[in-house]
Each structure stands twice: as C-alpha cells, then as structure tokens.
Amino acid sequence: MPIVQAQGKSIECPTGANLRQALLKHGVDLYNDRANIINCHSLGTCGTCAVAIAGPVSPLTWKEKGRLALHPHSLVGSREKGRRLACQVKVLGDIQVTKYDRFWGQGDAIVWSGSKT
C-alpha cells in the first residue's frame, strides 16, 4: 500500500485512495485559515485544498483544470507550480505532499511538507 507523507506524518492508504479523504482521516491540517469551514467538500469547485505533490498520482481532472484556471490560482500560476486539488487526486504510489500559505494554498511559503520534523 502507498505511503503518503504529509505534515510530518506517514499515512498508509490503498492504491487509488482519494488524497483529501486520506489526509483528513489522519488529522492533517489540509485547509488554511477558515477554509476548513467553507470548503466545497470534494466537489472540486473551491480550490482551497490545493497542495504540491511529489510522486505518482492520477492525472489532472477536468474539474482541476477548470478550477486552477480561475482566480486566485490563475493569477499566481498554481497549475504551473504543480499545485493539485487534493479532493480530485487519487494516490497511485508513495507520495510527499506540501501545503503552501494563503487562503487557497496558492502562496509560496510552505505551511507544512511531507518531511518529518
């Protein structure tokens, strides 16, 4: 089973598991500020679960492409920076996840990473 490294934790999950669900199930702080209250709950429409991922995951979905093409992600080049929406990602192997600052995770400062601290 793949290992997801996020916020200093190593999380084992089945191949094909939804990344957002795996992170939340294991107490990872996926959302910045008040986004934990007003997120879209996996619909792929809000963009607040944006993270950077290193390792094998599913390809971009049409929902991700559409959301990352909109404000504020479009202004800062989130897609070009390799940001993905955790709610749309399926884990296909061992990965490391990094969360960035700003409300939608579109910033440049690391909030947490897959490295153990």
N, CA, C and O atoms as a printed pandas DataFrame, in Angstrom:
     atom_number atom_name residue_name chain_id  residue_number  x_coord  y_coord  z_coord
0              1         N          MET        A               1    0.849   -1.186    0.000
1              2        CA          MET        A               1    0.000    0.000    0.000
2              3         C          MET        A               1    0.888    1.241    0.000
3              4         O          MET        A               1    1.934    1.274    0.649
4              5         N          PRO        A               2    0.455    2.257   -0.737
5              6        CA          PRO        A               2    1.224    3.501   -0.801
6              7         C          PRO        A               2    1.310    4.206    0.555
7              8         O          PRO        A               2    0.435    4.072    1.410
8              9         N          ILE        A               3    2.388    4.952    0.714
9             10        CA          ILE        A               3    2.597    5.780    1.900
10            11         C          ILE        A               3    2.513    7.249    1.477
11            12         O          ILE        A               3    3.217    7.680    0.564
12            13         N          VAL        A               4    1.656    8.002    2.139
13            14        CA          VAL        A               4    1.519    9.440    1.918
14            15         C          VAL        A               4    2.249   10.145    3.057
15            16         O          VAL        A               4    1.925    9.938    4.226
16            17         N          GLN        A               5    3.226   10.971    2.721
17            18        CA          GLN        A               5    3.929   11.755    3.726
18            19         C          GLN        A               5    3.399   13.181    3.676
19            20         O          GLN        A               5    3.488   13.854    2.650
20            21         N          ALA        A               6    2.844   13.633    4.806
21            22        CA          ALA        A               6    2.244   14.965    4.875
22            23         C          ALA        A               6    2.271   15.457    6.311
23            24         O          ALA        A               6    1.964   14.706    7.236
24            25         N          GLN        A               7    2.630   16.700    6.495
25            26        CA          GLN        A               7    2.646   17.345    7.811
26            27         C          GLN        A               7    3.424   16.508    8.832
27            28         O          GLN        A               7    3.032   16.398    9.994
28            29         N          GLY        A               8    4.537   15.921    8.369
29            30        CA          GLY        A               8    5.378   15.128    9.254
30            31         C          GLY        A               8    4.836   13.754    9.579
31            32         O          GLY        A               8    5.401   13.056   10.420
32            33         N          LYS        A               9    3.748   13.346    8.931
33            34        CA          LYS        A               9    3.125   12.043    9.197
34            35         C          LYS        A               9    3.341   11.116    8.005
35            36         O          LYS        A               9    3.466   11.568    6.867
36            37         N          SER        A              10    3.382    9.832    8.279
37            38        CA          SER        A              10    3.392    8.806    7.239
38            39         C          SER        A              10    2.060    8.070    7.319
39            40         O          SER        A              10    1.738    7.439    8.326
40            41         N          ILE        A              11    1.298    8.166    6.241
41            42        CA          ILE        A              11   -0.062    7.632    6.211
42            43         C          ILE        A              11   -0.139    6.530    5.162
43            44         O          ILE        A              11    0.158    6.758    3.989
44            45         N          GLU        A              12   -0.533    5.353    5.583
45            46        CA          GLU        A              12   -0.714    4.253    4.649
46            47         C          GLU        A              12   -2.149    4.276    4.136
47            48         O          GLU        A              12   -3.096    4.421    4.908
48            49         N          CYS        A              13   -2.295    4.128    2.814
49            50        CA          CYS        A              13   -3.646    4.117    2.231
50            51         C          CYS        A              13   -3.664    3.180    1.031
51            52         O          CYS        A              13   -2.613    2.883    0.463
52            53         N          PRO        A              14   -4.826    2.720    0.644
53            54        CA          PRO        A              14   -4.928    1.836   -0.515
54            55         C          PRO        A              14   -4.595    2.574   -1.812
55            56         O          PRO        A              14   -4.803    3.784   -1.912
56            57         N          THR        A              15   -4.086    1.856   -2.789
57            58        CA          THR        A              15   -3.866    2.428   -4.114
58            59         C          THR        A              15   -5.207    2.903   -4.654
59            60         O          THR        A              15   -6.194    2.168   -4.609
60            61         N          GLY        A              16   -5.246    4.115   -5.159
61            62        CA          GLY        A              16   -6.477    4.694   -5.695
62            63         C          GLY        A              16   -7.272    5.486   -4.673
63            64         O          GLY        A              16   -8.337    6.014   -4.991
64            65         N          ALA        A              17   -6.762    5.574   -3.437
65            66        CA          ALA        A              17   -7.470    6.333   -2.394
66            67         C          ALA        A              17   -7.502    7.808   -2.740
67            68         O          ALA        A              17   -6.573    8.332   -3.356
68            69         N          ASN        A              18   -8.574    8.475   -2.341
69            70        CA          ASN        A              18   -8.702    9.913   -2.513
70            71         C          ASN        A              18   -7.770   10.603   -1.520
71            72         O          ASN        A              18   -7.827   10.330   -0.321
72            73         N          LEU        A              19   -6.910   11.498   -2.016
73            74        CA          LEU        A              19   -5.912   12.136   -1.163
74            75         C          LEU        A              19   -6.554   12.970   -0.062
75            76         O          LEU        A              19   -6.125   12.886    1.089
76            77         N          ARG        A              20   -7.563   13.766   -0.377
77            78        CA          ARG        A              20   -8.217   14.608    0.638
78            79         C          ARG        A              20   -8.750   13.756    1.779
79            80         O          ARG        A              20   -8.518   14.064    2.948
80            81         N          GLN        A              21   -9.458   12.691    1.446
81            82        CA          GLN        A              21  -10.042   11.831    2.471
82            83         C          GLN        A              21   -8.968   11.193    3.342
83            84         O          GLN        A              21   -9.122   11.113    4.561
84            85         N          ALA        A              22   -7.875   10.737    2.721
85            86        CA          ALA        A              22   -6.789   10.116    3.483
86            87         C          ALA        A              22   -6.150   11.119    4.442
87            88         O          ALA        A              22   -5.869   10.783    5.592
88            89         N          LEU        A              23   -5.919   12.347    3.976
89            90        CA          LEU        A              23   -5.290   13.366    4.820
90            91         C          LEU        A              23   -6.196   13.743    5.996
91            92         O          LEU        A              23   -5.745   13.788    7.141
92            93         N          LEU        A              24   -7.463   14.009    5.712
93            94        CA          LEU        A              24   -8.379   14.408    6.777
94            95         C          LEU        A              24   -8.594   13.285    7.796
95            96         O          LEU        A              24   -8.684   13.543    8.996
96            97         N          LYS        A              25   -8.676   12.051    7.320
97            98        CA          LYS        A              25   -8.871   10.899    8.203
98            99         C          LYS        A              25   -7.745   10.778    9.229
99           100         O          LYS        A              25   -7.950   10.285   10.338
100          101         N          HIS        A              26   -6.556   11.235    8.843
101          102        CA          HIS        A              26   -5.387   11.127    9.715
102          103         C          HIS        A              26   -5.008   12.449   10.368
103          104         O          HIS        A              26   -3.878   12.606   10.831
104          105         N          GLY        A              27   -5.930   13.396   10.412
105          106        CA          GLY        A              27   -5.737   14.626   11.161
106          107         C          GLY        A              27   -4.780   15.635   10.555
107          108         O          GLY        A              27   -4.247   16.482   11.272
108          109         N          VAL        A              28   -4.552   15.567    9.265
109          110        CA          VAL        A              28   -3.686   16.545    8.599
110          111         C          VAL        A              28   -4.472   17.836    8.388
111          112         O          VAL        A              28   -5.617   17.807    7.936
112          113         N          ASP        A              29   -3.852   18.969    8.716
113          114        CA          ASP        A              29   -4.482   20.287    8.544
114          115         C          ASP        A              29   -4.411   20.694    7.077
115          116         O          ASP        A              29   -3.482   21.390    6.666
116          117         N          LEU        A              30   -5.381   20.265    6.296
117          118        CA          LEU        A              30   -5.371   20.488    4.852
118          119         C          LEU        A              30   -5.742   21.907    4.457
119          120         O          LEU        A              30   -5.332   22.384    3.399
120          121         N          TYR        A              31   -6.514   22.588    5.297
121          122        CA          TYR        A              31   -7.042   23.899    4.931
122          123         C          TYR        A              31   -6.392   25.031    5.718
123          124         O          TYR        A              31   -6.107   24.887    6.907
124          125         N          ASN        A              32   -6.161   26.148    5.053
125          126        CA          ASN        A              32   -5.617   27.345    5.690
126          127         C          ASN        A              32   -6.756   28.250    6.156
127          128         O          ASN        A              32   -7.826   28.287    5.550
128          129         N          ASP        A              33   -6.508   28.963    7.223
129          130        CA          ASP        A              33   -7.461   29.948    7.741
130          131         C          ASP        A              33   -8.834   29.308    7.965
131          132         O          ASP        A              33   -8.931   28.239    8.567
132          133         N          ARG        A              34   -9.881   29.955    7.488
133          134        CA          ARG        A              34  -11.258   29.453    7.691
134          135         C          ARG        A              34  -11.731   28.553    6.547
135          136         O          ARG        A              34  -12.912   28.212    6.475
136          137         N          ALA        A              35  -10.829   28.173    5.667
137          138        CA          ALA        A              35  -11.213   27.309    4.548
138          139         C          ALA        A              35  -11.710   25.951    5.030
139          140         O          ALA        A              35  -12.424   25.261    4.302
140          141         N          ASN        A              36  -11.341   25.562    6.242
141          142        CA          ASN        A              36  -11.848   24.298    6.778
142          143         C          ASN        A              36  -13.354   24.350    7.016
143          144         O          ASN        A              36  -13.998   23.308    7.130
144          145         N          ILE        A              37  -13.916   25.545    7.092
145          146        CA          ILE        A              37  -15.353   25.703    7.323
146          147         C          ILE        A              37  -16.115   25.867    6.007
147          148         O          ILE        A              37  -17.217   25.339    5.859
148          149         N          ILE        A              38  -15.538   26.588    5.065
149          150        CA          ILE        A              38  -16.296   26.931    3.846
150          151         C          ILE        A              38  -15.827   26.205    2.593
151          152         O          ILE        A              38  -16.145   26.645    1.488
152          153         N          ASN        A              39  -15.089   25.119    2.722
153          154        CA          ASN        A              39  -14.629   24.403    1.527
154          155         C          ASN        A              39  -15.787   23.673    0.855
155          156         O          ASN        A              39  -16.871   23.556    1.425
156          157         N          CYS        A              40  -15.552   23.191   -0.346
157          158        CA          CYS        A              40  -16.624   22.575   -1.147
158          159         C          CYS        A              40  -16.823   21.084   -0.866
159          160         O          CYS        A              40  -17.660   20.448   -1.507
160          161         N          HIS        A              41  -16.078   20.521    0.073
161          162        CA          HIS        A              41  -16.250   19.117    0.485
162          163         C          HIS        A              41  -16.105   18.132   -0.675
163          164         O          HIS        A              41  -16.932   17.238   -0.855
164          165         N          SER        A              42  -15.052   18.310   -1.447
165          166        CA          SER        A              42  -14.659   17.387   -2.533
166          167         C          SER        A              42  -15.366   17.591   -3.865
167          168         O          SER        A              42  -15.278   16.725   -4.736
168          169         N          LEU        A              43  -16.047   18.682   -4.047
169          170        CA          LEU        A              43  -16.684   18.919   -5.343
170          171         C          LEU        A              43  -15.693   19.426   -6.389
171          172         O          LEU        A              43  -15.980   19.401   -7.586
172          173         N          GLY        A              44  -14.525   19.886   -5.933
173          174        CA          GLY        A              44  -13.516   20.394   -6.863
174          175         C          GLY        A              44  -13.789   21.800   -7.331
175          176         O          GLY        A              44  -13.234   22.235   -8.340
176          177         N          THR        A              45  -14.641   22.530   -6.612
177          178        CA          THR        A              45  -15.031   23.863   -7.069
178          179         C          THR        A              45  -14.393   25.015   -6.301
179          180         O          THR        A              45  -14.342   26.133   -6.814
180          181         N          CYS        A              46  -13.906   24.772   -5.085
181          182        CA          CYS        A              46  -13.395   25.910   -4.304
182          183         C          CYS        A              46  -11.897   26.129   -4.471
183          184         O          CYS        A              46  -11.450   27.276   -4.509
184          185         N          GLY        A              47  -11.120   25.076   -4.569
185          186        CA          GLY        A              47   -9.682   25.196   -4.743
186          187         C          GLY        A              47   -8.898   25.376   -3.457
187          188         O          GLY        A              47   -7.693   25.621   -3.515
188          189         N          THR        A              48   -9.534   25.263   -2.298
189          190        CA          THR        A              48   -8.833   25.505   -1.031
190          191         C          THR        A              48   -7.967   24.328   -0.577
191          192         O          THR        A              48   -7.162   24.482    0.342
192          193         N          CYS        A              49   -8.114   23.175   -1.194
193          194        CA          CYS        A              49   -7.311   22.010   -0.826
194          195         C          CYS        A              49   -6.077   21.864   -1.718
195          196         O          CYS        A              49   -5.508   20.777   -1.815
196          197         N          ALA        A              50   -5.665   22.950   -2.367
197          198        CA          ALA        A              50   -4.513   22.912   -3.275
198          199         C          ALA        A              50   -3.237   22.568   -2.521
199          200         O          ALA        A              50   -2.933   23.152   -1.481
200          201         N          VAL        A              51   -2.500   21.611   -3.064
201          202        CA          VAL        A              51   -1.234   21.163   -2.492
202          203         C          VAL        A              51   -0.273   20.848   -3.637
203          204         O          VAL        A              51   -0.687   20.695   -4.786
204          205         N          ALA        A              52    1.006   20.755   -3.308
205          206        CA          ALA        A              52    2.001   20.259   -4.256
206          207         C          ALA        A              52    2.265   18.808   -3.903
207          208         O          ALA        A              52    2.304   18.447   -2.726
208          209         N          ILE        A              53    2.446   17.971   -4.921
209          210        CA          ILE        A              53    2.614   16.544   -4.708
210          211         C          ILE        A              53    3.830   16.055   -5.490
211          212         O          ILE        A              53    3.997   16.380   -6.665
212          213         N          ALA        A              54    4.664   15.283   -4.832
213          214        CA          ALA        A              54    5.779   14.613   -5.493
214          215         C          ALA        A              54    5.501   13.115   -5.420
215          216         O          ALA        A              54    5.362   12.552   -4.335
216          217         N          GLY        A              55    5.421   12.485   -6.574
217          218        CA          GLY        A              55    5.162   11.053   -6.618
218          219         C          GLY        A              55    3.976   10.739   -7.504
219          220         O          GLY        A              55    3.319   11.646   -8.015
220          221         N          PRO        A              56    3.698    9.449   -7.691
221          222        CA          PRO        A              56    2.662    9.027   -8.633
222          223         C          PRO        A              56    1.228    9.219   -8.128
223          224         O          PRO        A              56    0.819    8.653   -7.114
224          225         N          VAL        A              57    0.486   10.035   -8.874
225          226        CA          VAL        A              57   -0.931   10.266   -8.604
226          227         C          VAL        A              57   -1.683   10.292   -9.934
227          228         O          VAL        A              57   -1.074   10.299  -11.003
228          229         N          SER        A              58   -2.996   10.304   -9.852
229          230        CA          SER        A              58   -3.841   10.347  -11.046
230          231         C          SER        A              58   -3.612   11.638  -11.830
231          232         O          SER        A              58   -3.163   12.636  -11.266
232          233         N          PRO        A              59   -3.921   11.621  -13.136
233          234        CA          PRO        A              59   -3.776   12.836  -13.943
234          235         C          PRO        A              59   -4.768   13.922  -13.515
235          236         O          PRO        A              59   -5.753   13.647  -12.829
236          237         N          LEU        A              60   -4.493   15.148  -13.929
237          238        CA          LEU        A              60   -5.413   16.257  -13.678
238          239         C          LEU        A              60   -6.803   15.925  -14.203
239          240         O          LEU        A              60   -6.952   15.416  -15.314
240          241         N          THR        A              61   -7.816   16.216  -13.398
241          242        CA          THR        A              61   -9.192   16.038  -13.851
242          243         C          THR        A              61   -9.662   17.321  -14.540
243          244         O          THR        A              61   -9.014   18.362  -14.431
244          245         N          TRP        A              62  -10.771   17.240  -15.237
245          246        CA          TRP        A              62  -11.302   18.446  -15.882
246          247         C          TRP        A              62  -11.703   19.475  -14.835
247          248         O          TRP        A              62  -11.605   20.678  -15.073
248          249         N          LYS        A              63  -12.160   18.999  -13.663
249          250        CA          LYS        A              63  -12.517   19.937  -12.588
250          251         C          LYS        A              63  -11.290   20.697  -12.105
251          252         O          LYS        A              63  -11.351   21.905  -11.877
252          253         N          GLU        A              64  -10.169   19.982  -11.948
253          254        CA          GLU        A              64   -8.936   20.648  -11.517
254          255         C          GLU        A              64   -8.467   21.658  -12.545
255          256         O          GLU        A              64   -8.124   22.789  -12.203
256          257         N          LYS        A              65   -8.452   21.256  -13.786
257          258        CA          LYS        A              65   -8.015   22.174  -14.848
258          259         C          LYS        A              65   -8.850   23.442  -14.829
259          260         O          LYS        A              65   -8.323   24.549  -14.937
260          261         N          GLY        A              66  -10.161   23.266  -14.690
261          262        CA          GLY        A              66  -11.062   24.418  -14.671
262          263         C          GLY        A              66  -10.849   25.299  -13.454
263          264         O          GLY        A              66  -10.769   26.521  -13.580
264          265         N          ARG        A              67  -10.757   24.691  -12.270
265          266        CA          ARG        A              67  -10.611   25.484  -11.040
266          267         C          ARG        A              67   -9.269   26.187  -10.972
267          268         O          ARG        A              67   -9.193   27.340  -10.547
268          269         N          LEU        A              68   -8.209   25.507  -11.386
269          270        CA          LEU        A              68   -6.879   26.115  -11.339
270          271         C          LEU        A              68   -6.702   27.203  -12.399
271          272         O          LEU        A              68   -5.745   27.976  -12.348
272          273         N          ALA        A              69   -7.623   27.258  -13.352
273          274        CA          ALA        A              69   -7.590   28.312  -14.367
274          275         C          ALA        A              69   -8.319   29.574  -13.907
275          276         O          ALA        A              69   -8.339   30.576  -14.621
276          277         N          LEU        A              70   -8.920   29.524  -12.713
277          278        CA          LEU        A              70   -9.682   30.657  -12.186
278          279         C          LEU        A              70   -8.925   31.370  -11.069
279          280         O          LEU        A              70   -7.975   30.836  -10.497
280          281         N          HIS        A              71   -9.372   32.592  -10.775
281          282        CA          HIS        A              71   -8.834   33.392   -9.683
282          283         C          HIS        A              71   -9.000   32.644   -8.362
283          284         O          HIS        A              71  -10.047   32.022   -8.184
284          285         N          PRO        A              72   -8.079   32.652   -7.447
285          286        CA          PRO        A              72   -6.776   33.298   -7.469
286          287         C          PRO        A              72   -5.671   32.415   -8.040
287          288         O          PRO        A              72   -4.554   32.883   -8.264
288          289         N          HIS        A              73   -5.976   31.144   -8.274
289          290        CA          HIS        A              73   -4.937   30.234   -8.758
290          291         C          HIS        A              73   -4.351   30.677  -10.094
291          292         O          HIS        A              73   -3.150   30.534  -10.323
292          293         N          SER        A              74   -5.183   31.207  -10.968
293          294        CA          SER        A              74   -4.692   31.630  -12.280
294          295         C          SER        A              74   -3.723   32.796  -12.184
295          296         O          SER        A              74   -2.798   32.896  -12.990
296          297         N          LEU        A              75   -3.917   33.677  -11.213
297          298        CA          LEU        A              75   -3.067   34.862  -11.066
298          299         C          LEU        A              75   -1.652   34.520  -10.636
299          300         O          LEU        A              75   -0.708   35.220  -11.002
300          301         N          VAL        A              76   -1.495   33.468   -9.874
301          302        CA          VAL        A              76   -0.179   33.128   -9.340
302          303         C          VAL        A              76    0.427   31.896  -10.015
303          304         O          VAL        A              76    1.504   31.442   -9.628
304          305         N          GLY        A              77   -0.253   31.361  -11.009
305          306        CA          GLY        A              77    0.287   30.223  -11.746
306          307         C          GLY        A              77    0.323   28.933  -10.955
307          308         O          GLY        A              77    1.299   28.187  -11.033
308          309         N          SER        A              78   -0.725   28.657  -10.195
309          310        CA          SER        A              78   -0.763   27.454   -9.359
310          311         C          SER        A              78   -0.541   26.185  -10.174
311          312         O          SER        A              78    0.193   25.292   -9.750
312          313         N          ARG        A              79   -1.162   26.106  -11.324
313          314        CA          ARG        A              79   -1.014   24.901  -12.145
314          315         C          ARG        A              79    0.430   24.755  -12.628
315          316         O          ARG        A              79    0.980   23.653  -12.638
316          317         N          GLU        A              80    1.030   25.861  -13.022
317          318        CA          GLU        A              80    2.417   25.829  -13.475
318          319         C          GLU        A              80    3.371   25.479  -12.323
319          320         O          GLU        A              80    4.448   24.927  -12.547
320          321         N          LYS        A              81    2.968   25.802  -11.104
321          322        CA          LYS        A              81    3.768   25.473   -9.913
322          323         C          LYS        A              81    3.524   24.041   -9.456
323          324         O          LYS        A              81    4.102   23.599   -8.463
324          325         N          GLY        A              82    2.676   23.317  -10.169
325          326        CA          GLY        A              82    2.427   21.921   -9.841
326          327         C          GLY        A              82    1.401   21.695   -8.754
327          328         O          GLY        A              82    1.347   20.613   -8.169
328          329         N          ARG        A              83    0.586   22.696   -8.472
329          330        CA          ARG        A              83   -0.445   22.526   -7.439
330          331         C          ARG        A              83   -1.556   21.629   -7.968
331          332         O          ARG        A              83   -1.903   21.658   -9.148
332          333         N          ARG        A              84   -2.092   20.845   -7.068
333          334        CA          ARG        A              84   -3.205   19.952   -7.377
334          335         C          ARG        A              84   -4.277   20.126   -6.321
335          336         O          ARG        A              84   -3.995   20.595   -5.219
336          337         N          LEU        A              85   -5.500   19.755   -6.645
337          338        CA          LEU        A              85   -6.601   19.766   -5.680
338          339         C          LEU        A              85   -6.659   18.384   -5.034
339          340         O          LEU        A              85   -6.961   17.392   -5.696
340          341         N          ALA        A              86   -6.370   18.331   -3.740
341          342        CA          ALA        A              86   -6.325   17.051   -3.029
342          343         C          ALA        A              86   -7.625   16.266   -3.184
343          344         O          ALA        A              86   -7.613   15.036   -3.204
344          345         N          CYS        A              87   -8.740   16.975   -3.293
345          346        CA          CYS        A              87  -10.036   16.303   -3.400
346          347         C          CYS        A              87  -10.227   15.573   -4.731
347          348         O          CYS        A              87  -11.120   14.735   -4.851
348          349         N          GLN        A              88   -9.406   15.878   -5.720
349          350        CA          GLN        A              88   -9.536   15.263   -7.037
350          351         C          GLN        A              88   -8.424   14.256   -7.337
351          352         O          GLN        A              88   -8.434   13.618   -8.390
352          353         N          VAL        A              89   -7.472   14.112   -6.421
353          354        CA          VAL        A              89   -6.288   13.284   -6.646
354          355         C          VAL        A              89   -6.470   11.885   -6.075
355          356         O          VAL        A              89   -6.938   11.711   -4.949
356          357         N          LYS        A              90   -6.088   10.887   -6.877
357          358        CA          LYS        A              90   -6.043    9.507   -6.404
358          359         C          LYS        A              90   -4.570    9.133   -6.202
359          360         O          LYS        A              90   -3.733    9.380   -7.071
360          361         N          VAL        A              91   -4.271    8.546   -5.069
361          362        CA          VAL        A              91   -2.913    8.151   -4.723
362          363         C          VAL        A              91   -2.586    6.846   -5.449
363          364         O          VAL        A              91   -3.301    5.853   -5.309
364          365         N          LEU        A              92   -1.493    6.856   -6.231
365          366        CA          LEU        A              92   -1.122    5.675   -7.002
366          367         C          LEU        A              92    0.179    5.027   -6.533
367          368         O          LEU        A              92    0.537    3.940   -6.986
368          369         N          GLY        A              93    0.881    5.701   -5.624
369          370        CA          GLY        A              93    2.139    5.179   -5.081
370          371         C          GLY        A              93    2.581    6.066   -3.938
371          372         O          GLY        A              93    1.822    6.922   -3.482
372          373         N          ASP        A              94    3.796    5.870   -3.473
373          374        CA          ASP        A              94    4.326    6.678   -2.371
374          375         C          ASP        A              94    4.466    8.137   -2.818
375          376         O          ASP        A              94    5.049    8.414   -3.866
376          377         N          ILE        A              95    3.930    9.067   -2.019
377          378        CA          ILE        A              95    3.974   10.484   -2.375
378          379         C          ILE        A              95    4.362   11.338   -1.173
379          380         O          ILE        A              95    4.233   10.927   -0.020
380          381         N          GLN        A              96    4.839   12.537   -1.481
381          382        CA          GLN        A              96    5.075   13.563   -0.471
382          383         C          GLN        A              96    4.198   14.756   -0.834
383          384         O          GLN        A              96    4.146   15.183   -1.987
384          385         N          VAL        A              97    3.514   15.280    0.172
385          386        CA          VAL        A              97    2.569   16.377   -0.030
386          387         C          VAL        A              97    3.078   17.618    0.699
387          388         O          VAL        A              97    3.549   17.534    1.833
388          389         N          THR        A              98    2.977   18.771    0.036
389          390        CA          THR        A              98    3.379   20.049    0.635
390          391         C          THR        A              98    2.221   21.031    0.543
391          392         O          THR        A              98    1.611   21.184   -0.515
392          393         N          LYS        A              99    1.921   21.695    1.652
393          394        CA          LYS        A              99    0.866   22.717    1.700
394          395         C          LYS        A              99    1.519   24.086    1.788
395          396         O          LYS        A              99    2.451   24.301    2.563
396          397         N          TYR        A             100    1.010   25.012    0.974
397          398        CA          TYR        A             100    1.525   26.380    0.951
398          399         C          TYR        A             100    0.542   27.345    1.597
399          400         O          TYR        A             100   -0.614   27.002    1.842
400          401         N          ASP        A             101    1.012   28.539    1.864
401          402        CA          ASP        A             101    0.211   29.545    2.567
402          403         C          ASP        A             101   -0.819   30.199    1.646
403          404         O          ASP        A             101   -0.970   29.830    0.481
404          405         N          ARG        A             102   -1.517   31.177    2.208
405          406        CA          ARG        A             102   -2.613   31.927    1.619
406          407         C          ARG        A             102   -3.883   31.079    1.692
407          408         O          ARG        A             102   -3.814   29.861    1.856
408          409         N          PHE        A             103   -5.007   31.710    1.574
409          410        CA          PHE        A             103   -6.297   31.059    1.812
410          411         C          PHE        A             103   -6.494   29.808    0.955
411          412         O          PHE        A             103   -6.905   28.767    1.468
412          413         N          TRP        A             104   -6.208   29.901   -0.332
413          414        CA          TRP        A             104   -6.414   28.788   -1.254
414          415         C          TRP        A             104   -5.176   27.915   -1.405
415          416         O          TRP        A             104   -5.154   27.020   -2.249
416          417         N          GLY        A             105   -4.146   28.161   -0.601
417          418        CA          GLY        A             105   -2.908   27.400   -0.739
418          419         C          GLY        A             105   -2.117   27.809   -1.959
419          420         O          GLY        A             105   -1.291   27.045   -2.459
420          421         N          GLN        A             106   -2.369   29.025   -2.446
421          422        CA          GLN        A             106   -1.732   29.496   -3.667
422          423         C          GLN        A             106   -0.449   30.284   -3.420
423          424         O          GLN        A             106    0.175   30.760   -4.368
424          425         N          GLY        A             107   -0.049   30.428   -2.157
425          426        CA          GLY        A             107    1.140   31.204   -1.824
426          427         C          GLY        A             107    2.432   30.476   -2.133
427          428         O          GLY        A             107    2.428   29.410   -2.748
428          429         N          ASP        A             108    3.542   31.064   -1.698
429          430        CA          ASP        A             108    4.861   30.488   -1.945
430          431         C          ASP        A             108    5.555   30.000   -0.677
431          432         O          ASP        A             108    6.560   29.294   -0.762
432          433         N          ALA        A             109    5.036   30.363    0.499
433          434        CA          ALA        A             109    5.649   29.936    1.753
434          435         C          ALA        A             109    5.066   28.588    2.183
435          436         O          ALA        A             109    3.849   28.401    2.183
436          437         N          ILE        A             110    5.929   27.672    2.542
437          438        CA          ILE        A             110    5.488   26.341    2.963
438          439         C          ILE        A             110    4.852   26.411    4.354
439          440         O          ILE        A             110    5.440   26.950    5.292
440          441         N          VAL        A             111    3.651   25.862    4.469
441          442        CA          VAL        A             111    2.953   25.748    5.761
442          443         C          VAL        A             111    3.400   24.443    6.427
443          444         O          VAL        A             111    3.751   24.430    7.607
444          445         N          TRP        A             112    3.383   23.351    5.662
445          446        CA          TRP        A             112    3.908   22.063    6.106
446          447         C          TRP        A             112    4.293   21.258    4.867
447          448         O          TRP        A             112    3.856   21.538    3.751
448          449         N          SER        A             113    5.127   20.246    5.108
449          450        CA          SER        A             113    5.545   19.404    3.997
450          451         C          SER        A             113    5.491   17.935    4.404
451          452         O          SER        A             113    5.103   17.599    5.523
452          453         N          GLY        A             114    5.881   17.077    3.485
453          454        CA          GLY        A             114    5.885   15.644    3.749
454          455         C          GLY        A             114    7.047   15.202    4.617
455          456         O          GLY        A             114    7.059   14.083    5.129
456          457         N          SER        A             115    8.022   16.083    4.781
457          458        CA          SER        A             115    9.190   15.731    5.582
458          459         C          SER        A             115    8.812   15.616    7.043
459          460         O          SER        A             115    8.006   16.395    7.553
460          461         N          LYS        A             116    9.399   14.644    7.709
461          462        CA          LYS        A             116    9.179   14.516    9.155
462          463         C          LYS        A             116    9.987   15.574    9.858
463          464         O          LYS        A             116   11.149   15.803    9.523
464          465         N          THR        A             117    9.362   16.239   10.858
465          466        CA          THR        A             117   10.046   17.307   11.565
466          467         C          THR        A             117   10.525   16.845   12.921
467          468         O          THR        A             117   11.128   17.622   13.660
